[in-house]
Amino acid sequence: MQRRRFLSLVRQALDALPSPYRDWLANVDVVIDTDSHHVSDLVRMKYGVEYARRGWVTTDRVINAQPVDDFMAWVGRRRG
């Protein structure tokens, strides 16, 4: 996880993604977010994953799908 930029995905963001942005997105780490305000809303994660796949996002680019140690290292770099 060497990339510095990241993107928090919302479902609408990838619906009308023009092809020039696909190249840009290839260099961006992604956080898939449910925008949940209650624990019961966490079931929405499947929609975030579905939309990420539609946008050609691979698992190795999803920050919150990395091993815990890698994720915590990423968080530490963002804070400091």
VOMAR-509192 format. One record per residue: residue number from 1; chain; x, y, z of N, C-alpha, C, O in turn. Coordinates in pm, whole numbers, plus 32768, in hexadecimal, padded with zeros to 4 digits. Each point is the difference from the previous one (the first is absolute). Layout:
<sites>
<site NUM; 'A'; <X; Y; Z>; <X; Y; Z>; <X; Y; Z>; <X; Y; Z>>;
...
</sites>
This chain:
<sites>
<site 1; 'A'; <8054; 7F8A; 8000>; <7FAC; 8076; 8000>; <8058; 807D; 8000>; <800D; 8043; 8066>>;
<site 2; 'A'; <802F; 7FDA; 7F29>; <805B; 8070; 7FF3>; <7FBA; 8082; 7FD5>; <8039; 806C; 800F>>;
<site 3; 'A'; <7F4D; 7F8B; 7FBD>; <7FBD; 8076; 7FCD>; <7FE1; 8062; 8070>; <7FF3; 7FD9; 8073>>;
<site 4; 'A'; <8002; 80A6; 7F6B>; <7FE5; 8067; 8064>; <7F70; 8033; 7FF9>; <7FC7; 8026; 8066>>;
<site 5; 'A'; <8000; 7FDC; 7F23>; <7F78; 8033; 7FF2>; <7F9C; 7F91; 801D>; <801E; 7F8A; 7FED>>;
<site 6; 'A'; <7F6D; 809B; 8042>; <7F97; 7F9D; 8013>; <7F79; 803F; 7FE2>; <7FF2; 807B; 7FFE>>;
<site 7; 'A'; <7FAD; 7F31; 7FEC>; <7F7B; 802C; 7FDA>; <7F9C; 7FB2; 8053>; <8008; 7F86; 8009>>;
<site 8; 'A'; <7F9B; 80C0; 8034>; <7F92; 7FBE; 8045>; <7F8E; 7FF2; 7F9C>; <7FCC; 8064; 7FCE>>;
<site 9; 'A'; <800F; 7F22; 8015>; <7F9C; 7FE8; 7F98>; <7F72; 8012; 8033>; <7FDC; 7FD2; 806C>>;
<site 10; 'A'; <7FD8; 8071; 7F46>; <7F6F; 8002; 8012>; <7FC6; 7FC6; 7F80>; <803E; 800B; 7F96>>;
<site 11; 'A'; <7F4F; 7FBA; 8073>; <7FCA; 7FB8; 7F8D>; <7FF2; 8058; 7F85>; <801E; 7FD3; 7F91>>;
<site 12; 'A'; <7FB7; 80A6; 807E>; <7FE8; 8056; 7F8E>; <8081; 8026; 7FB8>; <7FFC; 8023; 7F8A>>;
<site 13; 'A'; <8075; 7FD7; 80BA>; <807E; 8030; 7FC7>; <802C; 7FB1; 7F86>; <803D; 8038; 7FA6>>;
<site 14; 'A'; <7FA6; 7F48; 8055>; <8031; 7FAD; 7F92>; <7F9A; 7FEC; 7F91>; <8021; 7FC9; 7F97>>;
<site 15; 'A'; <7F64; 8062; 807F>; <7F98; 7FE9; 7F9B>; <801F; 8042; 7F7B>; <7FEC; 7FC3; 7F97>>;
<site 16; 'A'; <8044; 80B7; 806B>; <8017; 8049; 7F84>; <8094; 801F; 7FEF>; <8024; 806B; 7FD1>>;
<site 17; 'A'; <8031; 7F38; 8054>; <8090; 8017; 7FFC>; <8032; 7FFA; 7F71>; <8004; 7F95; 7FC3>>;
<site 18; 'A'; <8024; 80DE; 8005>; <8036; 7FFF; 7F77>; <8085; 7FB6; 7FFA>; <8048; 7FF9; 8064>>;
<site 19; 'A'; <7FD7; 7FD2; 7F29>; <8079; 7FAF; 7FF3>; <8082; 8048; 8026>; <8059; 7FBD; 8035>>;
<site 20; 'A'; <7FB9; 80C8; 7FB4>; <807E; 803E; 802B>; <8019; 7FF5; 8096>; <8073; 7FFC; 802C>>;
<site 21; 'A'; <7F22; 7FFE; 8022>; <800F; 7FF6; 8090>; <8026; 7F73; 802D>; <8033; 7FEE; 806E>>;
<site 22; 'A'; <7FB4; 7FB2; 7F3F>; <8027; 7F77; 8023>; <8097; 7FF5; 800D>; <8031; 7FB9; 8057>>;
<site 23; 'A'; <8018; 808D; 7F53>; <8093; 8001; 800A>; <802B; 8042; 8082>; <805B; 7FD1; 8044>>;
<site 24; 'A'; <7F64; 809D; 7FDF>; <801F; 8046; 807D>; <7FE1; 7FA6; 8077>; <804F; 7FF8; 805E>>;
<site 25; 'A'; <7F40; 7FC5; 7F9D>; <7FD6; 7FAA; 806E>; <805F; 7F8C; 8015>; <8009; 7FCB; 806E>>;
<site 26; 'A'; <803D; 800C; 7F2A>; <805F; 7F91; 800B>; <8073; 8021; 805F>; <8044; 7FA5; 8030>>;
<site 27; 'A'; <7FD3; 80DB; 7FEE>; <806C; 802A; 8059>; <7FCF; 802E; 8088>; <8049; 8043; 8049>>;
<site 28; 'A'; <7F3D; 7F9B; 7FD7>; <7FC3; 8030; 807C>; <7FD9; 7F8A; 8057>; <7FC3; 7FA0; 7FD0>>;
<site 29; 'A'; <8060; 8067; 80AF>; <7FCE; 7F9D; 805F>; <7F70; 8023; 8022>; <7FD9; 8075; 7FFA>>;
<site 30; 'A'; <7FD9; 7F27; 8028>; <7F71; 8012; 8015>; <7FD8; 7FCF; 808B>; <8032; 7F9B; 8030>>;
<site 31; 'A'; <7F74; 80AF; 800E>; <7FBE; 7FD4; 807B>; <7F6E; 7FEA; 7FDB>; <7FBE; 805C; 7FD0>>;
<site 32; 'A'; <800F; 7F2D; 8047>; <7F73; 7FE5; 7FE7>; <7FB5; 801D; 8080>; <801D; 7FC7; 8069>>;
<site 33; 'A'; <7F83; 8093; 7F8E>; <7FBB; 8035; 8076>; <7F6A; 7FE7; 7FF1>; <7FC9; 800C; 7F93>>;
<site 34; 'A'; <7FF5; 7FD2; 80DA>; <7F6F; 7FEA; 7FFC>; <7FB2; 807E; 8023>; <7F86; 8005; 7FEE>>;
<site 35; 'A'; <80BE; 8061; 8044>; <7FC0; 807B; 8030>; <7F95; 7FDD; 8067>; <7F95; 803D; 8004>>;
<site 36; 'A'; <8089; 7F61; 8050>; <7FA1; 7FD0; 8063>; <7FF7; 805C; 8078>; <8064; 803A; 802C>>;
<site 37; 'A'; <7F24; 7FD2; 8006>; <7FE9; 804D; 807A>; <7FCC; 7FA5; 806F>; <7FE2; 802E; 806E>>;
<site 38; 'A'; <8014; 7F53; 7F73>; <7FD5; 7F9C; 8063>; <803C; 7F7A; 7FD7>; <8012; 7FE6; 7F89>>;
<site 39; 'A'; <800C; 7FC7; 80D9>; <803E; 7F7D; 7FE5>; <7FAD; 7FAF; 7F9D>; <8038; 7FB7; 7FAF>>;
<site 40; 'A'; <7F45; 8054; 8057>; <7FAC; 7FB1; 7FA5>; <8014; 8029; 7F6E>; <7FDE; 7FB3; 7FA5>>;
<site 41; 'A'; <8058; 80C4; 8043>; <8018; 802E; 7F77>; <807E; 7FC6; 7FC3>; <8018; 8012; 7F88>>;
<site 42; 'A'; <803A; 7FA9; 80C5>; <807C; 7FC9; 7FCB>; <7FE9; 7F97; 7F94>; <805D; 7FDD; 7FB7>>;
<site 43; 'A'; <7F2A; 7FF1; 803E>; <7FE1; 7FA0; 7F95>; <800F; 8041; 7F76>; <8006; 7FBA; 7F9B>>;
<site 44; 'A'; <7FFF; 80C9; 8061>; <8010; 8048; 7F81>; <808B; 7FF0; 7FC3>; <8016; 8028; 7F8E>>;
<site 45; 'A'; <8048; 7F9E; 80BB>; <8087; 7FF0; 7FCC>; <7FFF; 7FB6; 7F7B>; <8053; 801D; 7FAA>>;
<site 46; 'A'; <7F52; 7F85; 8045>; <7FFB; 7FB5; 7F83>; <7FE9; 805C; 7F89>; <8031; 7FE3; 7F92>>;
<site 47; 'A'; <7F87; 808A; 8081>; <7FEA; 805E; 7F92>; <8080; 804C; 7FDF>; <801E; 8018; 7F8B>>;
<site 48; 'A'; <802D; 800D; 80DB>; <8080; 8042; 7FE9>; <805F; 7FA8; 7FB3>; <8046; 802E; 7FA6>>;
<site 49; 'A'; <7FBE; 7F51; 807E>; <8056; 7FA0; 7FBB>; <7FD2; 7FF1; 7F6F>; <8052; 7FFD; 7FA4>>;
<site 50; 'A'; <7F2C; 7FF8; 8049>; <7FCA; 7FF2; 7F78>; <8027; 8077; 7FA8>; <802A; 7FEE; 7F8E>>;
<site 51; 'A'; <7FC7; 808A; 80A7>; <8021; 8077; 7FB1>; <8096; 800D; 7FEA>; <802A; 8030; 7F96>>;
<site 52; 'A'; <8025; 7FA8; 80C9>; <8092; 8002; 7FEC>; <8026; 7FA1; 7F8F>; <8055; 8022; 7FAD>>;
<site 53; 'A'; <7F6E; 7F6B; 804F>; <801B; 7FA1; 7F93>; <7FD8; 803B; 7F7A>; <8044; 7FED; 7F9C>>;
<site 54; 'A'; <7F4C; 8059; 8062>; <7FD4; 8041; 7F84>; <8064; 8068; 7FD1>; <800A; 801C; 7F89>>;
<site 55; 'A'; <8041; 801C; 80D5>; <8065; 8064; 7FE0>; <808B; 7FC6; 7FF0>; <8062; 8049; 8004>>;
<site 56; 'A'; <7FA7; 7F35; 7FEB>; <807F; 7FBA; 7FE9>; <8061; 800E; 8075>; <8079; 8002; 7FED>>;
<site 57; 'A'; <7F52; 8007; 808B>; <8055; 8009; 8077>; <8020; 7F72; 802D>; <7FA6; 7FAF; 8016>>;
<site 58; 'A'; <80DB; 8033; 7FF9>; <802A; 7F7C; 802C>; <8019; 8001; 8097>; <8019; 806A; 803B>>;
<site 59; 'A'; <7FE1; 7F22; 8003>; <800D; 7FF3; 8090>; <8081; 803C; 8035>; <8001; 8039; 806D>>;
<site 60; 'A'; <806B; 7FBB; 7F48>; <8080; 8035; 8030>; <8000; 8098; 800C>; <805A; 8038; 803F>>;
<site 61; 'A'; <7F44; 800C; 7F86>; <7FF7; 8091; 8008>; <7F9B; 802F; 8068>; <7FF2; 8078; 8017>>;
<site 62; 'A'; <7FC7; 7F2B; 8028>; <7F9D; 8024; 8066>; <8045; 7FFF; 8088>; <8024; 7F96; 8034>>;
<site 63; 'A'; <7FED; 80DF; 8005>; <804B; 800D; 807D>; <7FC1; 7FAF; 8071>; <8046; 7FBB; 804A>>;
<site 64; 'A'; <7F37; 804D; 7FC3>; <7FC0; 7FB9; 806E>; <7FE4; 7F6D; 7FE1>; <7FAE; 7FC0; 8042>>;
<site 65; 'A'; <8098; 800A; 7F58>; <7FFD; 7F70; 7FE5>; <808B; 7FC4; 8011>; <8016; 7F8B; 7FDF>>;
<site 66; 'A'; <8047; 80C4; 8055>; <808A; 7FD3; 8014>; <800F; 7FBC; 8088>; <7FAB; 8011; 8057>>;
<site 67; 'A'; <80C0; 7FA3; 7FBB>; <801B; 7FC7; 8085>; <8007; 806F; 8068>; <8028; 8070; 7FE2>>;
<site 68; 'A'; <7FB2; 7F6F; 8098>; <7FF7; 8064; 806B>; <8083; 804E; 8010>; <7FFC; 807A; 800F>>;
<site 69; 'A'; <8076; 7F44; 7FEE>; <807F; 8045; 8012>; <8018; 8066; 7F92>; <802F; 806F; 801B>>;
<site 70; 'A'; <7FB2; 7F6E; 7F69>; <8010; 805D; 7F90>; <7F9F; 8076; 800D>; <8025; 8073; 7FE7>>;
<site 71; 'A'; <7F61; 7F6E; 8041>; <7F9D; 806A; 8012>; <802C; 8061; 806E>; <7FFA; 8079; 7FED>>;
<site 72; 'A'; <8033; 7F52; 8084>; <802A; 8056; 806E>; <807B; 8053; 7FD9>; <800D; 8072; 802B>>;
<site 73; 'A'; <804D; 7F55; 7F85>; <8074; 804D; 7FD0>; <7FD0; 8073; 7FA7>; <8035; 806E; 8008>>;
<site 74; 'A'; <7F69; 7F78; 7FA3>; <7FC8; 8068; 7FAB>; <7FC3; 806F; 8055>; <8015; 8076; 7FE5>>;
<site 75; 'A'; <7F9D; 7F64; 8081>; <7FC4; 8063; 8058>; <806B; 8053; 8045>; <7FF3; 807A; 800B>>;
<site 76; 'A'; <8078; 7F45; 8022>; <806D; 8049; 8040>; <8042; 8065; 7FA4>; <8024; 806D; 802C>>;
<site 77; 'A'; <7FED; 7F70; 7F56>; <803B; 805D; 7F9F>; <7FA4; 8077; 7FE7>; <802F; 8070; 7FEC>>;
<site 78; 'A'; <7F4F; 7F78; 8014>; <7FA1; 806D; 7FE9>; <7FFE; 8062; 8075>; <7FEC; 8078; 7FED>>;
<site 79; 'A'; <802A; 7F56; 808B>; <7FFC; 8055; 8077>; <8080; 804D; 8015>; <8000; 806B; 803C>>;
<site 80; 'A'; <806B; 7F5F; 7F94>; <807F; 803F; 8021>; <804A; 802D; 7F8D>; <806D; 8037; 800D>>;
</sites>
